[in-house]
């Protein structure tokens, strides 16, 4: 990996385009380096993972609404949309599929200076590749680029400290991945990256206070914008430049200011794109920083015994966990039994309480309104708080994979005065956890979440296609979505009419 120093440049400075970060990223996207076998294997895993969570969310209201918008835009050759036949304009297919993938907050993650769900790259890159008639090999190469660029940006550039939503790293990565899949030149990809970043930079209010369906829509919107940016760039249209380093660019006006410097790692020429191997998926449908606490709660519940004996619980954890999903956020909504699913998903206090009581976690039952309103749950929930621990913060930011951790130490004080303490650094499903996910676990996750939604024969067909994704011929990428019956789709709430019919 080569580190690139990125800083603001005055408009009067000589700053060659070839030194712009967007150009450096475009060069990575056009590098013809082969995809390594272990990277390709993980890409297949994540295609399966995305489809699993899409199946589980397919009849949820936000997903049905996004799908209805896409269905108003039929197009040929076009791109497939989960659950329905036909092809649709690729940017709208990317939108609908992106919402389906993100709605349950249940797919892969990478956390460093910033947070991300790099699997959000798959819907736009797949939609564009299918529409353009590319092969499975082209798709795999594009996905390797998308993961690489998003993860490298996440390693280097913190957005949330400036209250910028993390999808600002997704627009550029998806545009770069589409460029790779379509075999575009460096200049075109450079312009698309600039446009995608410019149009997908927004505040973090989507993940603060009353969290709405836009939490799932925001990444899908970034993917849709990436598809549109590539289309414009292919037509010869340009972008604001230099987009990161300009005098009024992203660094100077939205991030750490005109005197700030960032060191962004990118693969050198001929260096394989392997960043996907540093990411990890979720066993539980909850914000990633609550994955280890869920497993910790399941482990501690027998030691605690009668939960009515609990006087208080303090989760000592990282700064990120404390201020984003803990009491350090200052959000009273995180203790509200009438809160939305999206808000409860960002309350580690609620999540720890339910995991202690149930000994398990379910993507629907654990968030059901009647579950959140249970009197004993509310009582336990309000006894839980978080506290920042400098050691957990250090481990959160560690660059050594063996040190990097997203866990917590739980101190449970009983009414008798007894204190029960336990800690867990990484989730059980993490590569360094008790039960790391491999192909078998991804397939099991797909079959579990697709049960009752996708019939068995269609599950088999999809899994067969996904596991030979790299060998799919041009025109066969539609095999990487799945169909469901009219009866299943009929269970989805009817979307009110909008502008599109």
N, C-alpha and C positions, 0 to 999 in steps of 0.2 A: 504494500500500500504506500502511496505517496501522499504526504500532507501538503495541502495547498493553503497558503495564508490568504485570507479573504478580509478586506477592509474597504472602507469608503474611499473613493477617489473623487476629487473635485472635477467639475466638468472641464476645466482648463488643463487638467493633467493629461499627459500622454499615457493612455491605458489601452494597449492593443486588445482587440476583441478576443484574440487567442488566449488572453490571460483572464478573461471573465470566468467566473465560476460556472455560469450556464454553458459556456463553450467547453470547459473541462468536462462537465457532465456529458455533453453531447459527444465528445470524443470517446468517453467510456461506452456510450450507447452504440457507437459505430464500430467499436473494436470487434473484429471477427473471431475473437478467442472462443474456443469450444466450451460448452457447459460441462463441468465435471460430473461424473456419475453420482456422487453423493448429493450434489446440488440438485441434479435432475430428480433423484429419488425424493428429496424433500419437497420439490415443487409439486410432484404428483400427490404427496401427502396433503399439501395445502389446498390443492384443487378439490380433493375429497373432503377436507375439513370445511371449506367454504360451502360446498354443496350440502353438507350435513346441517349446518346452521341455517342455510336458506330453506331447507325442507321443514325445519322446526318452526320457522317464522312465516311460512307461506300464506297462512290465512289471517295473520295479524293485520290490524287496521292500517298502520303506516305502510306496510308492504303491499297490501291490496290497493291503497291509494296510488302509490308509485307505479304499480303494475298497470293500473287503469290509465295513467298518463302515457305510459309506453305504448299500450295497445291502441291509442289514438294516433299512432305514428307508424303504420305498417310501411314496409320498405323492402325492396329487393335490389341486390342480394340480401342486405340487412343482416341482423344478428338475432340470436335466440334469446328468449326471456324465460326464466325458470317457470315451470308449471304449465305453460300454454303453448299451443302450436303456432307455426308461422314465424316470420322474421319481421324485425322492426328496425327503425333507424338506429344506427349503432350507439349514438350518444344517449338515446332514450333507453335502449337495452342495458347500457352500462349503468344508467340511473336506477332502473327497476331492480336489476340484479345486485347492485351495490347496496341498496336499502335492505333487500332480503338477507344479504350476508351480514350486515352490520346491526340489524334491528335488535338481536338478542345479546349483543356484546359477548360473543361466544367463540370467536375465532382467534387467530394468532396475534402475537404481541411482541414488541421490542421496546425496552425502556433503557434510556441512557440520559444524555443531557435533556432530551425531550422524550415524549411518549409517542407510540404509534401502533397501528394495526396494519402491518405491511400486506396482509392478505387483501386489503382494500384495493391493491393494484390489480388483482386478478380480473374483476368484472370489466373495467374499461379496456384493458389490454386484450382480453379474450374477445370482447365485442368488436373491437377494431380489427383484430386479426381475422375473425370469422367473416366480417363484411368484406374485407380486402382479399379474401380467398387465399389466405396464407395457410401453411401446413402446421402440424403439431410441433415440428422441430422449430419453426419460426416462433410459435407461441412460447415454447419453453425458453428460448433465448430471450424473448421479450420479458418474460416474467423474471428471469435471472437479473436482468437490468433493473426492472422496477423495484424489486426487493433490495438490490444493492444500493441504488441511489437513495431510496427513502431511509434505509438503515444508516447509511453513511452521513446523511444530513442530520439524522436524529442523534448520532454519536457526538456531533460537533456543535450544533446550533440549538440553543434553548429558546423555545417560543413562549412557553407558559409563564415564564417570569415577567414577560411583557404583556401577558394576558392575550396572546395570540393563539388561536386554535391550532392544534397540531396538524390539521389537514393542509396547512400551508407547505408542508414537506411532501404531501401526497400528490398535489397537482404536478409539480416538476417531475417526480419519479414516474408517475403514470405516463406523462408525455414522453419521457425518455424511453420507457419500456415499449410504448406503442411505436416509437421511432425505430427501435431495434427490430421489433416483430415485422414491421413493414419494409425494412431495409432502406430507410431514408438516409439522406446525406447529413453531414454534421451541421451545415448551415440551417437546414430546415428544422432539425431537432432543436438547435440552439434557440431559434425564434419561438418554437412551440413551448419550450421550457419557460422562457420569459413571459409569454402570455399566460401560461397555466399558473405560474406563481402570482402574477399580478391579479388574476381574477379569483384566486382561492384563498386570499389572506383575509381573515375575519377574526373577531374577538372570541374569547373563551366563554362568553355568556351562555353559549349553547350547552355548557357543562357546569353551570353554576346556578344556584337558586332553584327556580321551578324548571326542571329539566324536561324538555318536551321531545316530541318525535324528531325534531331537527338534529338531535344527537346522532341518530342513525342516518338522517338525510345529508348531513354535512359532508361526510366522506364520499357518498354517492354523487353529490353535487361536484366535488372536486374531480372525480373521475369523469363525469359528464363534461366538465370544462376542459379537461385534458384532451378528450376526443375532439371537441370543437376547436381547441387551439391547434392541434395537429392539422385539422382540415384547413384552417386559415393559413397556417404556415406553408402547407403544400401548395396553396394558391399564390404564394409569394408575399403574403402579408407579414409585417414585422412586429416586434414587441418592444416595450420600453427597455432601454439598455443604457448602462449595465444594470440589470434588474436588482441584484443584491448590492452591488458596490457603488451605485450612482449617488451623486450628491444629495438627491432626494429619494434614494432607493430604500429598499427594505431594511438594511442594516442601520442606515443613518436615521430614518424616521420612525421605524416600527420596532427595532430591536435595541441594541445597546448603545446606539448613537454613533456619530461620525468618527469618534476616536477609538471605537472598538475594533478588535481583531478576532477572527475565528480561524481555527486550523481544521480544515475539512479533509478527511482521508478518502482517497479514491483509488481504485485499482490502477496500476500502471499499464502501459501497453503490453498486451499478451498475458496479463495476469487474470486468472479465472475470477469470476464474480461469485463469491462464496458467502455473502452476508446473510443469506437466508438461514444458514446453518447456526447463526447466533440468535435466531428468534425462537419462540416457543409458543405452543398453543395452550388452550384452556380445557381443563376437564370440567370446569363449572361455569355456568352462565352468570358471570359477575365480573366486575372490573378486575384487571389482572392483579392489582395489589391486594385484592382480597382472596386470591386463590390459596396462598399459603395459610392465611388465617382460617379459612374454611377447613382445611385439612387439620390445622392445629386444634380447632374446636372439636372436630370429630375425635381426635386423639385424647382430648382432655375430659370429655364428658363423663366417662366412667369414673375417673378420679374425683371429679367434683360431686357426682351423685345427684342428690336432690337440689335442683336449681333454685328452689325457694330459699335455700340457705345462703345464696350469694348476696353479699352486701355491696360489692363493687367489683368491676373488672377494668383494668387499665391495660391497653395494648401499647406497649413501647415499640415504636417503629420509626421509619424514615420520615424526613421532612415532607416528601412527596405524599406519602400515604396519610400523614397527619393533616395536611392542609387541603388535599384534594378529596379524600373520601372519609376523613376523620373529623374530630371536633375542632381541629385547627382551622377548618374551613369557615367556621362561624355561621354555618347555614342551619337555621332551625328546621328547615324542611327535611333534613336528614334524620329527624326524630318524629316526623309527622306520619301517623298511621294512615292518613288519607293521601299520602304522597304518591306520585306516579311511579310506575315501574322503573323508569329511567332514573328517578331520584333515589329510589331504594337501592338500585344497582350501584350507586355512588355513596352508599352509607355503610361503612365497614361495621358500624355499631349494630345496625339492623342485621346485617349478614352474619356476624359472629353470634348474635343471639339466636337466630333461627337455626344455624348450623349446630349450636349447642343443644337446642331442644330436639331437633329432628335427627341429628346424626348423619344427615345427607344434605344434598342440594339438588333442586330440580328447577329447570328453566322456566316452568310455568307455576307449579304448585308453591314454590318458595316465595313467589311474588304476588300470589293471589290476594285480592283486597281483603278477603275474610281472614287470610293468614296474617297479614300485616296488622289487622285490627284486634287480634286475640289479646285479651287483657293480660295474660301471663307473659306474652311476648313483649307487649308494650312496657310492662313493668321491668323485665330483664333488660330490654333494649336501653331503657333510660338509666340503667346502672353502669353502662359501658362508656368509656371515654378513651381517647388516644393521647399519647404524649410523644414528642419527638425525642429520639435517642441519637446522639451524634454518631455512635458506632453503626447503627442501622443506616443512617444517612450516608456515611462513608462507604458502606458496603453496596448501597444502591448505586453509587457512582463509580464503583471499582471497575477497572478495565480488565482485570484478571477474571475470567469466567468462573474460576474456583472460589473467588471472593465475592463476586457480584450476587446480591441477594435482595429479595423483595418481601421478606417475612416480618415477623414480630415476636416479641416476648410478651406473653400474657401473664399478668399478675392478678389472680382471682382471690379476693378477700372474702371469707365467709363470715356470717354473723357471729360465729364463735371466736373470731379473731384469727383463725388459721388462714395461712396464705399458701395457695397452690400456684406454682410457677412452672411454666414450660415455654419453649420457643421452637420455631421452625423457620429456617432460612429460605427455603425454596419449596414451591408446591410439589406434591407427589408426582405430578405429570411432567415436571421440568426435566430437561436432559440430565441434571444432577440430582433429581428427586428419587423418592422411594420406588416409583413406578413410572419410569420415563415412557413417553409416547413413541411408538414406532408404527410401521404400517398396520400391524394388527389392531392397534388401539384406534387409529384413524378410521379404519373400516368399521370397527365396532361402534364408534361414535356415530358414523354415518347411518348404520343400520338402526341404531337405537333412536336417533332423532327422526329418521325417515319412516319409522313404523307407524302405520295408520295414515300415512300421507302419500308415500310412494309405494306402489305395489311391488311385491317381491321380484317379479321378472324385470321390472324397470330398474330396481335397485341393482340387480345383477348386471344388466346391460350397461348402466352408467359406470359401475365399478370396473368392469372390463375395459371400457373405453378410457377411463381416467388412468388406469395402470399401464396403458400403452399410448399415452398422450403424445409422446415424442414421435411415434410412427404414424399418427393420423395424417392422411393425405389432404391436400387442399380441397375444401368443400366438406370435410368431415368434422370440423370443430363444433358443429351443432350437437355432436354426441356428448359434449361435456356439460350439457344441461340435462334436466330430467322433466318428464311429463307427470301430471297427476290427473286424476279422474275429474269429471264434471261434478261429481258428488262432493269431492273434497273441496274444490273451488267454491262450490255453493255454500260452504260453511263460512266463507270469508264475509266480513261486513261489506255491504254495498257502499261504494264510494260515492259521495254526493257529486253532482255534475260540477265540473269546473269549466275553464275556458276551452279545453280540448274535448272533442267528442269522439 
